[in-house]
Amino acid sequence: MAPHLRVLAGTSPDTMVPISSLVNTGKSYTLTSPLFEGNISAHIKGFTDERGRVRESEYFSREDKAGITWSIQVQGRFLEPHSADDILFGNTFDRPLKLPWGTSAVLKFMHYIDPTLEHDLTSSTKPWALSPLIATMPNFAHTRVAPDASLEDLPPFPPPHLITDDTRYLQYALVDMDDSGRPIPTITTSSPPHRRSSSSSQSSLSPGHSPEQPVSMPNRPPSSLSSYSAGSTGSGSSASFISSKSSSSARSSVSKISGTGSLRIKQAMRKVHLRKPHIGRDSNSTSHSEDDSPDKASRRSRRARRDRERELTRLDTSSAAQRRAHFASKAKRSDVWFGPSDVITTDFCYGFINFAPSLALQLPGGLSFDLMKYWDGQPVRFVCCERVKEGASEPWGRIFWCVAIEMVDDDDD
């Protein structure tokens, strides 16, 4: 039998397992790690199983999916808070690539559809091409749940409808920034919409649907705010809010804190402390301008937050084009942080790669590449990962989840 496709998924390249039996079935595979939990589902047009039978998918028969040849759908949440600028999605490779002629045209096309793309595909060690997930995904939906919710409490997945943009609640993922551009603990008077923990809930992520009534909770999970490390930097690398720990212990701490209001008290005490005159200082040393006073800085921060909220709420929350244009800005991505309360559902779907009957790249204008001529056995691996920290030896950071599509012979199954 001729070589056929095999699809694998996991929370790291080393833990991936075959999920070919789930491809084009509308069923999902569960992803669980200390960094991420969720589900993944895949559709490939013309997919042939290990017995040589073509398994079609209803996904590709939908009118608005005409021309699409593959889809990788993921729903889940990040168990440690990360800025939207530090959550990347794209391709990584373990060894150098054998690039065909015309690669420059391919890269121009990729930059056209995704201006935020960064890459080093000519690397002599580990090539890569990555973009901020929030700016590169063709379809991106965001909603909120209680931080101690379980996987069973997340919205149904795969959803009964097509995944489309829904960014109505991104304003609740905004954080305040200090003068150094680092996030600071903030409590607002508004409560974000949380889904109540209910296994019978069937709410949808499609535009126009309202989640269940919100519960009374702070704007961000208390555990993710109160454990902010002042030594974290906000320039190009992931700021570290909390150390790696199991999701169960993280949920336990959130559950214990959220009902006490202790964070509100600490925040109030902090404000009072900032407003107290510092006794014992020379009078000349305390003659700061009004612009440097804590009250003035606090007002500036609140005003800046209101401006960012207004800018987000002015977007068409069902428009992928407006969302991608807005978050093409690194500063705007850095304003948004995702943690255990933020459920993200994405559909990465395009039509410029054909996986069946053979592996081929097709670009507008009739430009086509037979990728089998250049294939060296490496899988096409899609990863969601952290932005690499400065000084790290690897070209990408910790991996949240990954899926690989590879060509195998019968003997490799």
C-alpha positions as CSV (number, residue, x, y, z in Angstrom):
1,M,0.0,0.0,0.0
2,A,1.2,3.5,-0.7
3,P,2.3,5.8,2.1
4,H,-0.6,7.4,4.0
5,L,-1.1,10.2,6.5
6,R,-0.9,9.8,10.2
7,V,-2.0,12.5,12.7
8,L,-0.6,12.8,16.2
9,A,-1.4,15.2,19.1
10,G,-0.2,15.9,22.6
11,T,1.1,18.5,25.0
12,S,4.7,18.2,23.7
13,P,6.5,16.5,20.8
14,D,7.6,13.7,23.1
15,T,4.1,12.9,24.4
16,M,2.2,13.0,21.1
17,V,0.1,9.9,20.3
18,P,-1.7,8.9,17.1
19,I,-5.2,10.4,16.7
20,S,-5.8,9.3,13.1
21,S,-8.9,7.4,14.2
22,L,-10.5,10.7,15.2
23,V,-9.8,12.7,12.1
24,N,-12.9,13.8,10.2
25,T,-15.2,12.2,12.8
26,G,-16.1,15.3,14.8
27,K,-14.6,13.7,17.9
28,S,-11.8,15.3,20.0
29,Y,-8.7,14.2,21.9
30,T,-8.2,15.6,25.4
31,L,-5.0,17.6,26.2
32,T,-3.9,17.9,29.8
33,S,-0.7,19.2,31.3
34,P,0.4,21.6,34.1
35,L,0.4,24.4,31.5
36,F,-2.8,23.8,29.4
37,E,-5.9,21.7,29.4
38,G,-8.5,21.3,26.6
39,N,-9.4,19.3,23.5
40,I,-8.3,19.1,19.9
41,S,-10.1,18.0,16.8
42,A,-8.8,17.7,13.2
43,H,-10.2,17.6,9.7
44,I,-8.2,16.8,6.5
45,K,-9.9,16.8,3.1
46,G,-9.5,13.5,1.3
47,F,-8.0,11.8,4.4
48,T,-7.2,8.1,3.9
49,D,-7.2,5.8,6.8
50,E,-4.8,3.0,7.5
51,R,-6.9,0.6,5.4
52,G,-6.8,2.9,2.3
53,R,-10.4,4.1,2.7
54,V,-11.2,7.8,2.2
55,R,-12.9,9.2,5.3
56,E,-14.8,12.4,4.3
57,S,-15.9,15.2,6.6
58,E,-19.1,17.2,6.6
59,Y,-16.9,20.2,7.6
60,F,-15.7,20.6,4.0
61,S,-19.2,20.5,2.4
62,R,-20.2,23.8,4.1
63,E,-20.5,26.7,1.8
64,D,-18.2,29.0,3.8
65,K,-15.5,26.3,3.9
66,A,-15.1,26.0,0.1
67,G,-11.5,25.8,-0.8
68,I,-10.4,24.8,2.7
69,T,-8.3,21.6,2.8
70,W,-7.5,21.2,6.5
71,S,-8.7,22.3,9.9
72,I,-7.1,22.1,13.4
73,Q,-9.6,23.0,16.1
74,V,-8.6,23.5,19.7
75,Q,-10.5,24.6,22.8
76,G,-8.9,25.1,26.2
77,R,-7.3,27.4,28.7
78,F,-3.9,28.3,29.9
79,L,-3.4,27.2,33.6
80,E,-0.7,29.9,34.1
81,P,-1.4,33.4,33.0
82,H,0.4,34.6,29.9
83,S,0.1,37.8,27.8
84,A,-1.4,37.4,24.4
85,D,1.9,38.5,23.0
86,D,3.7,35.6,24.5
87,I,1.3,32.8,23.3
88,L,2.5,31.8,19.8
89,F,1.3,29.4,17.2
90,G,3.0,28.0,14.1
91,N,5.5,25.4,12.9
92,T,8.7,24.1,14.4
93,F,11.2,21.6,13.1
94,D,13.9,19.4,14.6
95,R,16.4,19.7,11.8
96,P,17.2,21.9,8.8
97,L,14.8,22.1,5.9
98,K,15.4,21.3,2.3
99,L,13.8,24.4,0.9
100,P,12.6,24.5,-2.8
101,W,13.2,27.3,-5.3
102,G,10.6,30.0,-4.9
103,T,10.7,29.9,-1.1
104,S,10.9,33.7,-1.1
105,A,7.6,33.9,-2.9
106,V,6.1,31.5,-0.3
107,L,7.3,33.7,2.5
108,K,5.9,36.8,0.9
109,F,2.6,35.1,0.6
110,M,2.7,34.1,4.3
111,H,3.5,37.6,5.4
112,Y,0.6,38.9,3.3
113,I,-1.9,36.7,5.1
114,D,-0.1,37.1,8.5
115,P,2.0,40.3,9.0
116,T,2.9,39.2,12.5
117,L,4.7,36.1,11.3
118,E,8.3,35.7,12.5
119,H,10.5,32.9,11.3
120,D,14.0,31.4,10.7
121,L,13.3,28.7,8.2
122,T,16.8,28.7,6.9
123,S,18.2,27.8,10.4
124,S,21.0,25.3,10.3
125,T,19.7,23.7,13.6
126,K,15.9,24.1,14.3
127,P,13.9,26.1,11.8
128,W,10.7,27.7,12.9
129,A,7.8,30.0,11.9
130,L,5.6,31.5,14.6
131,S,3.0,34.2,15.1
132,P,1.0,35.4,18.1
133,L,-2.0,33.1,18.3
134,I,-4.5,35.9,18.8
135,A,-3.4,37.6,15.6
136,T,-2.8,34.7,13.3
137,M,-5.9,32.5,13.9
138,P,-8.5,32.7,11.2
139,N,-11.2,31.9,13.8
140,F,-10.9,32.9,17.4
141,A,-13.6,32.8,20.2
142,H,-13.1,33.8,23.8
143,T,-15.4,33.3,26.8
144,R,-15.0,33.1,30.6
145,V,-15.5,30.4,33.2
146,A,-14.8,30.2,36.9
147,P,-11.1,29.6,37.5
148,D,-11.7,26.4,39.4
149,A,-14.0,24.9,36.6
150,S,-13.2,21.5,35.3
151,L,-12.9,20.3,31.7
152,E,-16.5,19.1,31.9
153,D,-17.6,22.7,32.6
154,L,-16.2,24.1,29.4
155,P,-18.5,24.8,26.4
156,P,-19.3,21.8,24.2
157,F,-16.5,20.8,21.9
158,P,-16.4,20.3,19.0
159,P,-19.3,22.8,18.9
160,P,-22.4,22.0,16.9
161,H,-21.8,25.0,14.7
162,L,-18.8,26.4,12.9
163,I,-16.2,28.2,15.0
164,T,-16.4,31.9,14.3
165,D,-15.0,35.0,15.9
166,D,-16.5,36.0,19.3
167,T,-14.4,38.6,21.2
168,R,-17.2,40.2,23.3
169,Y,-15.4,39.4,26.6
170,L,-11.8,40.2,25.8
171,Q,-12.1,43.5,27.7
172,Y,-12.2,41.4,30.9
173,A,-8.8,40.0,30.0
174,L,-7.2,43.4,30.0
175,V,-4.7,44.2,32.8
176,D,-3.3,47.5,34.1
177,M,0.3,48.2,33.4
178,D,2.9,50.1,35.5
179,D,5.3,52.7,34.1
180,S,7.7,50.0,33.2
181,G,5.1,48.2,31.1
182,R,4.6,45.4,33.6
183,P,1.2,44.1,34.6
184,I,0.0,45.1,38.1
185,P,-2.7,43.7,40.3
186,T,-6.0,45.4,39.6
187,I,-9.6,44.9,40.8
188,T,-12.4,46.6,38.9
189,T,-16.0,47.1,40.0
190,S,-17.3,45.1,37.0
191,S,-17.6,41.4,37.0
192,P,-16.8,39.4,33.9
193,P,-19.2,36.9,32.6
194,H,-18.5,33.4,34.0
195,R,-20.2,30.2,33.1
196,R,-21.5,28.5,36.2
197,S,-20.1,25.0,36.7
198,S,-22.9,22.9,35.2
199,S,-22.4,19.7,33.3
200,S,-25.8,20.2,31.7
201,S,-24.8,23.6,30.2
202,Q,-25.0,23.7,26.4
203,S,-24.2,27.3,25.7
204,S,-22.7,28.1,22.4
205,L,-19.7,30.3,21.4
206,S,-21.5,31.6,18.3
207,P,-22.1,35.4,18.1
208,G,-25.3,36.5,19.6
209,H,-25.4,34.0,22.4
210,S,-25.0,35.2,26.0
211,P,-23.3,33.0,28.5
212,E,-25.0,32.3,31.8
213,Q,-25.4,34.9,34.4
214,P,-22.1,36.1,35.8
215,V,-21.0,35.2,39.3
216,S,-19.4,37.6,41.7
217,M,-15.6,37.4,41.1
218,P,-12.7,39.7,40.6
219,N,-11.7,40.7,37.1
220,R,-8.7,38.3,37.1
221,P,-8.2,35.1,39.1
222,P,-6.8,36.2,42.5
223,S,-4.1,33.6,42.4
224,S,-2.7,34.9,39.1
225,L,-2.6,38.5,40.2
226,S,-1.4,38.4,43.8
227,S,1.5,36.2,42.8
228,Y,3.0,38.6,40.3
229,S,6.8,38.6,40.4
230,A,8.2,42.1,40.3
231,G,11.3,40.8,38.7
232,S,9.5,39.9,35.5
233,T,10.2,41.8,32.4
234,G,7.7,42.9,29.8
235,S,10.0,43.2,26.8
236,G,9.7,40.4,24.3
237,S,9.8,37.6,26.8
238,S,7.0,36.0,28.8
239,A,6.5,37.7,32.2
240,S,6.3,35.1,35.0
241,F,3.3,35.4,37.2
242,I,3.3,32.0,38.9
243,S,5.7,29.1,39.2
244,S,4.9,25.8,37.5
245,K,2.5,23.8,39.6
246,S,-0.2,21.3,38.9
247,S,-3.6,22.5,37.8
248,S,-5.3,20.9,40.8
249,S,-3.2,22.9,43.3
250,A,-3.8,26.1,41.3
251,R,-7.5,25.6,41.4
252,S,-7.5,24.8,45.1
253,S,-5.7,28.0,45.9
254,V,-8.1,30.0,43.7
255,S,-11.1,28.4,45.4
256,K,-9.8,29.3,48.9
257,I,-9.1,32.9,48.1
258,S,-11.9,33.9,45.8
259,G,-14.6,33.9,48.5
260,T,-12.7,35.8,51.2
261,G,-12.2,39.2,49.7
262,S,-8.7,39.3,51.2
263,L,-7.3,40.6,48.0
264,R,-9.6,43.6,48.0
265,I,-8.5,44.4,51.5
266,K,-4.8,44.2,50.5
267,Q,-5.4,46.3,47.5
268,A,-7.2,49.0,49.6
269,M,-4.3,48.9,52.2
270,R,-1.8,49.3,49.4
271,K,-3.6,52.4,48.1
272,V,-3.8,53.9,51.6
273,H,-0.1,53.2,52.1
274,L,0.8,55.0,48.8
275,R,-1.2,58.1,49.9
276,K,0.5,58.4,53.3
277,P,3.2,61.0,53.6
278,H,6.6,59.5,54.2
279,I,7.6,60.8,57.6
280,G,11.3,61.6,58.2
281,R,12.1,62.7,54.7
282,D,13.5,66.1,54.0
283,S,10.9,68.6,52.9
284,N,12.7,69.2,49.6
285,S,12.9,65.6,48.8
286,T,9.1,65.3,49.0
287,S,8.3,68.1,46.7
288,H,7.4,66.0,43.7
289,S,5.3,67.3,40.9
290,E,1.7,66.4,40.7
291,D,2.4,64.2,37.7
292,D,4.6,61.9,39.9
293,S,2.1,61.5,42.7
294,P,0.5,58.0,43.3
295,D,-2.9,59.5,42.9
296,K,-2.0,61.0,39.5
297,A,-0.4,57.8,38.4
298,S,-3.5,55.8,39.5
299,R,-5.8,58.2,37.6
300,R,-3.6,57.9,34.5
301,S,-3.8,54.1,34.8
302,R,-7.6,54.0,35.1
303,R,-7.9,56.4,32.2
304,A,-5.6,54.3,30.0
305,R,-7.6,51.2,30.9
306,R,-10.9,52.9,30.0
307,D,-9.4,53.9,26.7
308,R,-8.3,50.3,26.0
309,E,-11.7,48.9,26.9
310,R,-13.4,51.4,24.6
311,E,-11.1,50.5,21.8
312,L,-11.8,46.8,22.2
313,T,-15.6,47.3,22.5
314,R,-15.6,49.3,19.3
315,L,-14.4,46.3,17.4
316,D,-17.0,44.1,15.6
317,T,-16.7,41.2,17.9
318,S,-17.6,38.8,15.1
319,S,-15.0,40.1,12.7
320,A,-11.7,38.2,12.4
321,A,-10.3,40.9,10.2
322,Q,-10.8,43.6,12.8
323,R,-9.5,41.3,15.6
324,R,-6.3,40.5,13.6
325,A,-5.7,44.1,12.6
326,H,-6.1,45.3,16.2
327,F,-3.7,42.7,17.7
328,A,-1.1,43.2,15.0
329,S,0.2,45.7,17.6
330,K,2.6,44.2,20.2
331,A,1.4,46.8,22.7
332,K,-2.2,45.8,22.4
333,R,-1.3,42.1,22.6
334,S,0.6,42.8,25.8
335,D,-2.4,44.5,27.4
336,V,-4.4,41.2,27.3
337,W,-3.6,38.2,29.6
338,F,-5.1,34.8,29.4
339,G,-5.3,32.5,32.5
340,P,-7.5,29.7,34.0
341,S,-10.7,31.8,33.6
342,D,-10.2,32.4,29.9
343,V,-11.5,29.7,27.5
344,I,-10.2,30.1,23.9
345,T,-11.6,28.2,20.9
346,T,-9.8,28.4,17.6
347,D,-10.0,26.9,14.1
348,F,-6.8,27.1,12.1
349,C,-8.0,26.3,8.6
350,Y,-6.6,27.1,5.2
351,G,-6.4,25.7,1.7
352,F,-2.9,26.3,0.5
353,I,-1.7,22.9,1.5
354,N,-3.2,19.7,0.0
355,F,-2.5,16.5,2.0
356,A,-4.4,14.2,-0.5
357,P,-3.9,12.7,-2.9
358,S,-0.3,14.0,-2.4
359,L,1.4,16.6,-0.4
360,A,1.4,19.9,-2.3
361,L,1.6,23.6,-1.7
362,Q,-0.6,25.8,-3.8
363,L,-0.4,29.5,-3.9
364,P,-2.6,32.2,-5.6
365,G,-1.6,32.8,-9.2
366,G,-1.2,29.1,-10.0
367,L,2.2,28.7,-8.2
368,S,2.4,25.1,-6.9
369,F,5.1,23.0,-5.2
370,D,5.2,19.2,-5.0
371,L,6.3,19.0,-1.4
372,M,7.0,15.2,-1.7
373,K,10.1,16.1,-3.8
374,Y,11.5,18.0,-0.8
375,W,10.1,15.9,2.0
376,D,12.9,14.4,4.2
377,G,10.6,12.5,6.6
378,Q,9.9,15.4,9.0
379,P,6.3,15.8,10.0
380,V,4.3,19.0,9.5
381,R,4.2,20.0,13.1
382,F,1.9,22.8,14.4
383,V,2.6,24.0,18.0
384,C,1.2,26.5,20.4
385,C,4.0,27.6,22.6
386,E,5.5,30.4,24.8
387,R,7.6,33.1,23.2
388,V,11.2,32.2,23.9
389,K,12.8,33.9,26.9
390,E,15.9,36.1,26.3
391,G,19.1,34.1,26.4
392,A,17.3,30.7,26.1
393,S,19.1,28.0,24.1
394,E,15.9,26.8,22.2
395,P,14.3,29.0,19.5
396,W,10.9,28.6,21.1
397,G,9.6,28.4,24.7
398,R,7.5,25.8,26.6
399,I,4.9,24.0,24.5
400,F,1.2,24.1,25.4
401,W,0.0,21.7,22.8
402,C,1.0,20.4,19.4
403,V,-0.3,18.3,16.5
404,A,1.7,16.7,13.7
405,I,0.7,15.4,10.3
406,E,3.2,13.0,8.8
407,M,3.5,10.5,5.9
408,V,4.1,6.9,7.0
409,D,4.3,3.5,5.4
410,D,2.4,0.5,6.7
411,D,5.5,-0.7,8.5
412,D,5.6,2.5,10.6
413,D,2.1,2.2,11.9
